[in-house]
Amino acid sequence: MPALIEAERIEAAYGPSQALFGVSLTVAEGEAVALMGRNGMGKTTTVRTLCRLLPLKAGRVVFAGTDLGPLPPHRAARLGIGLVPEGRRCFAPLTVAENLTAAARPGPWDLARVTRLFPRLGERMRQRAATLSGGEQQMLAIGRALMTNPRLLILDEATEGLAPVVRREIWAAIAEVKRSSMAILLIDKALAEVVAVADRAVMLDRGASVWEGPATAVPGDVAGRYLGV
Ligand code: ATP
């Protein structure tokens, strides 16, 4: 299947300090790929670079046949990249309904479908995002990205810091989104949860992609070396 997004040996830096030294990855239509690695290895920097939030120092990113290199972030988003950033940022003063509809674009994901996916959001439509629990805010951040009807959904540590029961709820929702044939790039460190959803895994080590293969067949030595498990 042709790649929906293809990153080839991308490099990126924060001012003088280089953070990515050659990350390559692809996600095909309908595929879920996990970007994995220990803290500080460059996972968030990779997705920020893919979304054009950080300049590309070297390498290439092609999304749906378009070279993203010269495009500003809002153009990348319009082409169909939906990012759920680390730290589940919602618009705190806005209500759940306002958060969901603010950036909505036409497509199969609408309010009805998002609230079927996350019934808790449906019960809290008029509540301000600031008053939601951490797990509900994460659901809202995912719902808001889905409402833009992206072709690729990128989830950066979607269950970080949440209680086990809420983590399970969010993983189940991610699995359902995957079944809808949406392409997904997910960042996570928890191999056990990732394997239930992801088709492939890409390991990062010190700003470079160092291993890729089926998520269900990550060799023990690879998991030990790059994830510390
Ligand atoms: P984590 O799992 O902890 O979120 P990560 O794999 O996502 O880690 P990044 O956040 O991409 O890692 O960080 C990669 C490198 O870039 C690290 O060395 C980090 O210190 C550095 N870095 C990240 N953000 C910035 C920033 N805003 N300014 C300068 N350096 C940064």
py3Dmol code that shows the C-alpha trace and the ligand (Angstrom):
import py3Dmol

protein = """\
ATOM      1  CA  MET A   1       0.000   0.000   0.000  1.00  0.00           C
ATOM      2  CA  PRO A   2       1.409   3.471  -0.834  1.00  0.00           C
ATOM      3  CA  ALA A   3       2.556   5.572   2.102  1.00  0.00           C
ATOM      4  CA  LEU A   4       0.185   8.298   3.296  1.00  0.00           C
ATOM      5  CA  ILE A   5       3.067   9.990   5.067  1.00  0.00           C
ATOM      6  CA  GLU A   6       6.716   9.345   4.437  1.00  0.00           C
ATOM      7  CA  ALA A   7       9.528  10.924   6.431  1.00  0.00           C
ATOM      8  CA  GLU A   8      12.990  10.399   5.039  1.00  0.00           C
ATOM      9  CA  ARG A   9      16.013  10.959   7.259  1.00  0.00           C
ATOM     10  CA  ILE A  10      14.565  14.051   8.889  1.00  0.00           C
ATOM     11  CA  GLU A  11      16.723  16.277  11.087  1.00  0.00           C
ATOM     12  CA  ALA A  12      15.560  19.057  13.408  1.00  0.00           C
ATOM     13  CA  ALA A  13      17.046  21.337  16.050  1.00  0.00           C
ATOM     14  CA  TYR A  14      16.032  23.625  18.893  1.00  0.00           C
ATOM     15  CA  GLY A  15      18.221  26.619  18.100  1.00  0.00           C
ATOM     16  CA  PRO A  16      21.825  25.431  18.183  1.00  0.00           C
ATOM     17  CA  SER A  17      20.989  22.103  19.767  1.00  0.00           C
ATOM     18  CA  GLN A  18      20.211  19.351  17.290  1.00  0.00           C
ATOM     19  CA  ALA A  19      17.548  16.891  18.455  1.00  0.00           C
ATOM     20  CA  LEU A  20      16.885  14.714  15.382  1.00  0.00           C
ATOM     21  CA  PHE A  21      19.718  13.154  13.414  1.00  0.00           C
ATOM     22  CA  GLY A  22      17.858  11.082  10.828  1.00  0.00           C
ATOM     23  CA  VAL A  23      14.377   9.756  11.496  1.00  0.00           C
ATOM     24  CA  SER A  24      12.685   7.768   8.747  1.00  0.00           C
ATOM     25  CA  LEU A  25       9.184   6.363   8.976  1.00  0.00           C
ATOM     26  CA  THR A  26       6.106   5.725   6.889  1.00  0.00           C
ATOM     27  CA  VAL A  27       2.427   5.268   7.668  1.00  0.00           C
ATOM     28  CA  ALA A  28       0.199   3.743   5.004  1.00  0.00           C
ATOM     29  CA  GLU A  29      -3.545   4.408   4.598  1.00  0.00           C
ATOM     30  CA  GLY A  30      -5.405   2.571   7.350  1.00  0.00           C
ATOM     31  CA  GLU A  31      -2.226   1.593   9.153  1.00  0.00           C
ATOM     32  CA  ALA A  32      -1.343   2.267  12.794  1.00  0.00           C
ATOM     33  CA  VAL A  33       2.326   2.832  13.537  1.00  0.00           C
ATOM     34  CA  ALA A  34       3.812   3.297  17.005  1.00  0.00           C
ATOM     35  CA  LEU A  35       6.764   5.608  17.452  1.00  0.00           C
ATOM     36  CA  MET A  36       8.572   4.356  20.506  1.00  0.00           C
ATOM     37  CA  GLY A  37      11.661   5.064  22.551  1.00  0.00           C
ATOM     38  CA  ARG A  38      12.785   6.166  25.971  1.00  0.00           C
ATOM     39  CA  ASN A  39      12.302   9.667  27.404  1.00  0.00           C
ATOM     40  CA  GLY A  40      14.055  12.382  25.478  1.00  0.00           C
ATOM     41  CA  MET A  41      14.875  10.253  22.414  1.00  0.00           C
ATOM     42  CA  GLY A  42      13.028  12.588  20.030  1.00  0.00           C
ATOM     43  CA  LYS A  43       9.475  11.246  19.677  1.00  0.00           C
ATOM     44  CA  THR A  44       7.698  14.546  20.333  1.00  0.00           C
ATOM     45  CA  THR A  45      10.283  16.414  18.271  1.00  0.00           C
ATOM     46  CA  THR A  46       9.590  14.020  15.387  1.00  0.00           C
ATOM     47  CA  VAL A  47       5.849  14.647  15.391  1.00  0.00           C
ATOM     48  CA  ARG A  48       6.340  18.393  15.792  1.00  0.00           C
ATOM     49  CA  THR A  49       8.603  18.311  12.746  1.00  0.00           C
ATOM     50  CA  LEU A  50       6.111  16.201  10.762  1.00  0.00           C
ATOM     51  CA  CYS A  51       3.401  18.753  11.576  1.00  0.00           C
ATOM     52  CA  ARG A  52       5.690  21.609  10.516  1.00  0.00           C
ATOM     53  CA  LEU A  53       5.748  23.094  14.027  1.00  0.00           C
ATOM     54  CA  LEU A  54       9.550  22.825  13.935  1.00  0.00           C
ATOM     55  CA  PRO A  55      11.622  23.587  10.852  1.00  0.00           C
ATOM     56  CA  LEU A  56      13.015  20.717   8.854  1.00  0.00           C
ATOM     57  CA  LYS A  57      16.802  21.046   8.950  1.00  0.00           C
ATOM     58  CA  ALA A  58      17.385  18.188   6.535  1.00  0.00           C
ATOM     59  CA  GLY A  59      15.433  15.323   5.016  1.00  0.00           C
ATOM     60  CA  ARG A  60      11.981  15.227   3.511  1.00  0.00           C
ATOM     61  CA  VAL A  61       8.364  14.799   4.586  1.00  0.00           C
ATOM     62  CA  VAL A  62       5.798  13.879   1.948  1.00  0.00           C
ATOM     63  CA  PHE A  63       2.127  13.674   2.926  1.00  0.00           C
ATOM     64  CA  ALA A  64      -0.448  12.376   0.436  1.00  0.00           C
ATOM     65  CA  GLY A  65       1.933  13.186  -2.389  1.00  0.00           C
ATOM     66  CA  THR A  66       2.667  16.764  -1.201  1.00  0.00           C
ATOM     67  CA  ASP A  67       6.114  17.806  -0.022  1.00  0.00           C
ATOM     68  CA  LEU A  68       5.427  19.416   3.375  1.00  0.00           C
ATOM     69  CA  GLY A  69       8.881  21.032   3.587  1.00  0.00           C
ATOM     70  CA  PRO A  70       7.871  24.499   2.410  1.00  0.00           C
ATOM     71  CA  LEU A  71       4.393  24.550   4.005  1.00  0.00           C
ATOM     72  CA  PRO A  72       3.363  26.376   7.224  1.00  0.00           C
ATOM     73  CA  PRO A  73       1.697  24.280   9.981  1.00  0.00           C
ATOM     74  CA  HIS A  74      -1.881  25.299   9.209  1.00  0.00           C
ATOM     75  CA  ARG A  75      -1.455  24.045   5.645  1.00  0.00           C
ATOM     76  CA  ALA A  76      -0.214  20.677   6.901  1.00  0.00           C
ATOM     77  CA  ALA A  77      -3.275  20.492   9.141  1.00  0.00           C
ATOM     78  CA  ARG A  78      -5.567  21.357   6.228  1.00  0.00           C
ATOM     79  CA  LEU A  79      -4.059  18.577   4.158  1.00  0.00           C
ATOM     80  CA  GLY A  80      -5.348  16.193   6.791  1.00  0.00           C
ATOM     81  CA  ILE A  81      -2.926  15.769   9.687  1.00  0.00           C
ATOM     82  CA  GLY A  82      -4.727  15.830  13.037  1.00  0.00           C
ATOM     83  CA  LEU A  83      -2.379  16.189  16.002  1.00  0.00           C
ATOM     84  CA  VAL A  84      -3.318  15.403  19.594  1.00  0.00           C
ATOM     85  CA  PRO A  85      -0.342  17.010  21.299  1.00  0.00           C
ATOM     86  CA  GLU A  86       1.354  15.891  24.479  1.00  0.00           C
ATOM     87  CA  GLY A  87      -0.347  17.404  27.509  1.00  0.00           C
ATOM     88  CA  ARG A  88      -3.884  17.193  26.044  1.00  0.00           C
ATOM     89  CA  ARG A  89      -4.271  20.881  25.321  1.00  0.00           C
ATOM     90  CA  CYS A  90      -7.899  21.963  25.104  1.00  0.00           C
ATOM     91  CA  PHE A  91      -9.254  25.485  25.080  1.00  0.00           C
ATOM     92  CA  ALA A  92      -9.896  25.684  28.826  1.00  0.00           C
ATOM     93  CA  PRO A  93     -12.453  28.531  28.884  1.00  0.00           C
ATOM     94  CA  LEU A  94     -14.542  26.961  26.109  1.00  0.00           C
ATOM     95  CA  THR A  95     -17.174  24.309  26.653  1.00  0.00           C
ATOM     96  CA  VAL A  96     -16.815  20.727  25.452  1.00  0.00           C
ATOM     97  CA  ALA A  97     -19.175  21.446  22.547  1.00  0.00           C
ATOM     98  CA  GLU A  98     -17.252  24.582  21.564  1.00  0.00           C
ATOM     99  CA  ASN A  99     -13.922  22.743  21.698  1.00  0.00           C
ATOM    100  CA  LEU A 100     -15.292  20.003  19.458  1.00  0.00           C
ATOM    101  CA  THR A 101     -16.875  22.248  16.873  1.00  0.00           C
ATOM    102  CA  ALA A 102     -14.229  25.002  16.731  1.00  0.00           C
ATOM    103  CA  ALA A 103     -12.068  23.280  14.126  1.00  0.00           C
ATOM    104  CA  ALA A 104     -14.612  20.813  12.728  1.00  0.00           C
ATOM    105  CA  ARG A 105     -14.516  19.968   9.051  1.00  0.00           C
ATOM    106  CA  PRO A 106     -17.008  17.875   7.097  1.00  0.00           C
ATOM    107  CA  GLY A 107     -16.570  14.116   7.042  1.00  0.00           C
ATOM    108  CA  PRO A 108     -17.636  10.950   8.809  1.00  0.00           C
ATOM    109  CA  TRP A 109     -16.525  12.163  12.266  1.00  0.00           C
ATOM    110  CA  ASP A 110     -19.187  14.487  13.641  1.00  0.00           C
ATOM    111  CA  LEU A 111     -20.553  15.253  17.112  1.00  0.00           C
ATOM    112  CA  ALA A 112     -22.776  12.196  17.124  1.00  0.00           C
ATOM    113  CA  ARG A 113     -19.948   9.834  16.249  1.00  0.00           C
ATOM    114  CA  VAL A 114     -17.462  11.411  18.657  1.00  0.00           C
ATOM    115  CA  THR A 115     -19.949  11.176  21.517  1.00  0.00           C
ATOM    116  CA  ARG A 116     -20.626   7.536  20.647  1.00  0.00           C
ATOM    117  CA  LEU A 117     -16.878   6.980  20.917  1.00  0.00           C
ATOM    118  CA  PHE A 118     -16.657   8.935  24.191  1.00  0.00           C
ATOM    119  CA  PRO A 119     -20.092   8.933  25.879  1.00  0.00           C
ATOM    120  CA  ARG A 120     -18.649  10.941  28.790  1.00  0.00           C
ATOM    121  CA  LEU A 121     -18.170  13.893  26.444  1.00  0.00           C
ATOM    122  CA  GLY A 122     -21.792  13.682  25.374  1.00  0.00           C
ATOM    123  CA  GLU A 123     -22.859  14.036  29.000  1.00  0.00           C
ATOM    124  CA  ARG A 124     -20.696  17.141  29.466  1.00  0.00           C
ATOM    125  CA  MET A 125     -21.313  19.203  26.337  1.00  0.00           C
ATOM    126  CA  ARG A 126     -21.972  22.480  28.187  1.00  0.00           C
ATOM    127  CA  GLN A 127     -19.224  22.018  30.752  1.00  0.00           C
ATOM    128  CA  ARG A 128     -16.050  24.107  30.422  1.00  0.00           C
ATOM    129  CA  ALA A 129     -12.982  22.131  29.388  1.00  0.00           C
ATOM    130  CA  ALA A 130     -11.073  23.518  32.395  1.00  0.00           C
ATOM    131  CA  THR A 131     -13.385  21.616  34.749  1.00  0.00           C
ATOM    132  CA  LEU A 132     -12.947  18.197  33.109  1.00  0.00           C
ATOM    133  CA  SER A 133     -10.833  15.440  34.641  1.00  0.00           C
ATOM    134  CA  GLY A 134      -7.481  14.648  33.007  1.00  0.00           C
ATOM    135  CA  GLY A 135      -8.940  11.623  31.248  1.00  0.00           C
ATOM    136  CA  GLU A 136     -11.932  13.591  29.966  1.00  0.00           C
ATOM    137  CA  GLN A 137      -9.617  16.321  28.696  1.00  0.00           C
ATOM    138  CA  GLN A 138      -7.659  13.692  26.797  1.00  0.00           C
ATOM    139  CA  MET A 139     -10.903  12.351  25.301  1.00  0.00           C
ATOM    140  CA  LEU A 140     -11.807  15.894  24.317  1.00  0.00           C
ATOM    141  CA  ALA A 141      -8.415  16.464  22.692  1.00  0.00           C
ATOM    142  CA  ILE A 142      -8.845  13.252  20.666  1.00  0.00           C
ATOM    143  CA  GLY A 143     -12.444  14.126  19.815  1.00  0.00           C
ATOM    144  CA  ARG A 144     -11.440  17.573  18.651  1.00  0.00           C
ATOM    145  CA  ALA A 145      -8.762  16.143  16.341  1.00  0.00           C
ATOM    146  CA  LEU A 146     -11.269  13.598  14.962  1.00  0.00           C
ATOM    147  CA  MET A 147     -13.765  16.396  14.271  1.00  0.00           C
ATOM    148  CA  THR A 148     -11.261  17.856  11.775  1.00  0.00           C
ATOM    149  CA  ASN A 149     -11.689  14.564   9.875  1.00  0.00           C
ATOM    150  CA  PRO A 150      -7.963  14.038   9.364  1.00  0.00           C
ATOM    151  CA  ARG A 151      -6.477  11.427   7.069  1.00  0.00           C
ATOM    152  CA  LEU A 152      -3.746  10.816   9.643  1.00  0.00           C
ATOM    153  CA  LEU A 153      -4.312  11.059  13.390  1.00  0.00           C
ATOM    154  CA  ILE A 154      -1.175  11.617  15.479  1.00  0.00           C
ATOM    155  CA  LEU A 155      -1.443  10.855  19.201  1.00  0.00           C
ATOM    156  CA  ASP A 156       1.416  11.970  21.445  1.00  0.00           C
ATOM    157  CA  GLU A 157       1.340   9.985  24.709  1.00  0.00           C
ATOM    158  CA  ALA A 158      -2.443   9.786  24.762  1.00  0.00           C
ATOM    159  CA  THR A 159      -2.663   7.928  28.068  1.00  0.00           C
ATOM    160  CA  GLU A 160       0.310   9.443  29.916  1.00  0.00           C
ATOM    161  CA  GLY A 161      -0.395   9.982  33.604  1.00  0.00           C
ATOM    162  CA  LEU A 162      -3.962   8.630  33.540  1.00  0.00           C
ATOM    163  CA  ALA A 163      -5.528   6.037  35.841  1.00  0.00           C
ATOM    164  CA  PRO A 164      -5.550   2.441  34.504  1.00  0.00           C
ATOM    165  CA  VAL A 165      -9.312   2.360  34.004  1.00  0.00           C
ATOM    166  CA  VAL A 166      -9.222   5.557  31.918  1.00  0.00           C
ATOM    167  CA  ARG A 167      -6.195   4.316  29.993  1.00  0.00           C
ATOM    168  CA  ARG A 168      -8.173   1.222  29.012  1.00  0.00           C
ATOM    169  CA  GLU A 169     -11.086   3.359  27.864  1.00  0.00           C
ATOM    170  CA  ILE A 170      -8.809   5.486  25.678  1.00  0.00           C
ATOM    171  CA  TRP A 171      -6.961   2.509  24.207  1.00  0.00           C
ATOM    172  CA  ALA A 172     -10.315   0.931  23.344  1.00  0.00           C
ATOM    173  CA  ALA A 173     -11.335   4.160  21.597  1.00  0.00           C
ATOM    174  CA  ILE A 174      -8.052   4.280  19.662  1.00  0.00           C
ATOM    175  CA  ALA A 175      -8.680   0.686  18.547  1.00  0.00           C
ATOM    176  CA  GLU A 176     -12.133   1.702  17.341  1.00  0.00           C
ATOM    177  CA  VAL A 177     -10.714   4.644  15.396  1.00  0.00           C
ATOM    178  CA  LYS A 178      -8.230   2.234  13.832  1.00  0.00           C
ATOM    179  CA  ARG A 179     -11.093  -0.050  12.773  1.00  0.00           C
ATOM    180  CA  SER A 180     -12.614   2.917  10.942  1.00  0.00           C
ATOM    181  CA  SER A 181      -9.551   2.691   8.635  1.00  0.00           C
ATOM    182  CA  MET A 182      -8.007   5.952   9.765  1.00  0.00           C
ATOM    183  CA  ALA A 183      -4.211   6.021   9.598  1.00  0.00           C
ATOM    184  CA  ILE A 184      -2.672   6.557  13.043  1.00  0.00           C
ATOM    185  CA  LEU A 185       0.795   7.465  14.286  1.00  0.00           C
ATOM    186  CA  LEU A 186       0.977   6.984  18.011  1.00  0.00           C
ATOM    187  CA  ILE A 187       3.719   7.800  20.438  1.00  0.00           C
ATOM    188  CA  ASP A 188       3.958   5.626  23.483  1.00  0.00           C
ATOM    189  CA  LYS A 189       6.355   3.802  25.721  1.00  0.00           C
ATOM    190  CA  ALA A 190       4.008   1.015  26.855  1.00  0.00           C
ATOM    191  CA  LEU A 191       4.680  -1.887  24.521  1.00  0.00           C
ATOM    192  CA  ALA A 192       1.966  -4.078  26.064  1.00  0.00           C
ATOM    193  CA  GLU A 193      -0.744  -1.548  25.184  1.00  0.00           C
ATOM    194  CA  VAL A 194       0.739  -0.575  21.837  1.00  0.00           C
ATOM    195  CA  VAL A 195       0.760  -4.117  20.444  1.00  0.00           C
ATOM    196  CA  ALA A 196      -3.013  -4.345  20.770  1.00  0.00           C
ATOM    197  CA  VAL A 197      -3.471  -1.487  18.293  1.00  0.00           C
ATOM    198  CA  ALA A 198      -0.353  -0.863  16.215  1.00  0.00           C
ATOM    199  CA  ASP A 199       0.593  -2.778  13.084  1.00  0.00           C
ATOM    200  CA  ARG A 200       4.205  -1.664  13.158  1.00  0.00           C
ATOM    201  CA  ALA A 201       6.606  -0.060  15.599  1.00  0.00           C
ATOM    202  CA  VAL A 202       9.493   2.312  14.918  1.00  0.00           C
ATOM    203  CA  MET A 203      12.124   2.718  17.640  1.00  0.00           C
ATOM    204  CA  LEU A 204      13.958   5.963  18.205  1.00  0.00           C
ATOM    205  CA  ASP A 205      17.278   6.210  19.943  1.00  0.00           C
ATOM    206  CA  ARG A 206      19.078   9.512  20.449  1.00  0.00           C
ATOM    207  CA  GLY A 207      17.193  11.277  17.693  1.00  0.00           C
ATOM    208  CA  ALA A 208      17.418   8.569  15.038  1.00  0.00           C
ATOM    209  CA  SER A 209      15.186   5.703  13.951  1.00  0.00           C
ATOM    210  CA  VAL A 210      17.088   2.537  14.736  1.00  0.00           C
ATOM    211  CA  TRP A 211      14.617  -0.340  14.335  1.00  0.00           C
ATOM    212  CA  GLU A 212      11.273  -1.004  12.732  1.00  0.00           C
ATOM    213  CA  GLY A 213       9.119  -4.069  12.401  1.00  0.00           C
ATOM    214  CA  PRO A 214       5.784  -5.627  13.333  1.00  0.00           C
ATOM    215  CA  ALA A 215       4.582  -4.314  16.710  1.00  0.00           C
ATOM    216  CA  THR A 216       3.703  -7.826  17.815  1.00  0.00           C
ATOM    217  CA  ALA A 217       7.199  -9.090  17.110  1.00  0.00           C
ATOM    218  CA  VAL A 218       9.538  -6.628  18.788  1.00  0.00           C
ATOM    219  CA  PRO A 219      12.485  -8.818  19.777  1.00  0.00           C
ATOM    220  CA  GLY A 220      13.325  -8.916  23.489  1.00  0.00           C
ATOM    221  CA  ASP A 221      16.771  -7.419  22.980  1.00  0.00           C
ATOM    222  CA  VAL A 222      15.307  -4.517  20.958  1.00  0.00           C
ATOM    223  CA  ALA A 223      12.700  -3.798  23.672  1.00  0.00           C
ATOM    224  CA  GLY A 224      15.436  -4.032  26.293  1.00  0.00           C
ATOM    225  CA  ARG A 225      17.845  -1.754  24.506  1.00  0.00           C
ATOM    226  CA  TYR A 226      15.434   0.943  23.284  1.00  0.00           C
ATOM    227  CA  LEU A 227      12.571   0.812  25.782  1.00  0.00           C
ATOM    228  CA  GLY A 228      14.338  -0.472  28.860  1.00  0.00           C
ATOM    229  CA  VAL A 229      11.830  -3.303  29.389  1.00  0.00           C
TER     230      VAL A 229
END
"""
ligand_1 = """\
31
ATP
P 9.448 12.172 26.216
O 9.048 10.749 26.159
O 10.145 12.522 27.504
O 8.373 13.137 25.845
P 10.650 12.417 23.571
O 11.198 11.149 23.030
O 9.358 12.879 23.082
O 10.647 12.338 25.146
P 11.657 14.993 22.803
O 10.735 15.742 23.705
O 11.398 14.995 21.368
O 11.769 13.503 23.321
O 13.122 15.531 23.091
C 14.243 15.204 22.259
C 15.431 16.056 22.654
O 15.172 17.432 22.356
C 15.777 16.008 24.145
O 17.177 16.031 24.268
C 15.157 17.264 24.688
O 15.883 17.733 25.790
C 15.292 18.238 23.516
N 14.213 19.220 23.528
C 12.875 18.975 23.511
N 12.150 20.123 23.521
C 13.046 21.128 23.522
C 12.949 22.551 23.533
N 11.745 23.175 23.503
N 14.104 23.250 23.559
C 15.315 22.647 23.561
N 15.480 21.310 23.553
C 14.371 20.547 23.546
"""
view = py3Dmol.view(width=600, height=400)
view.addModel(protein, "pdb")
view.setStyle({"model": 0}, {"cartoon": {"style": "trace"}})
view.addModel(ligand_1, "xyz")
view.setStyle({"model": 1}, {"stick": {}})
view.zoomTo()
view.show()
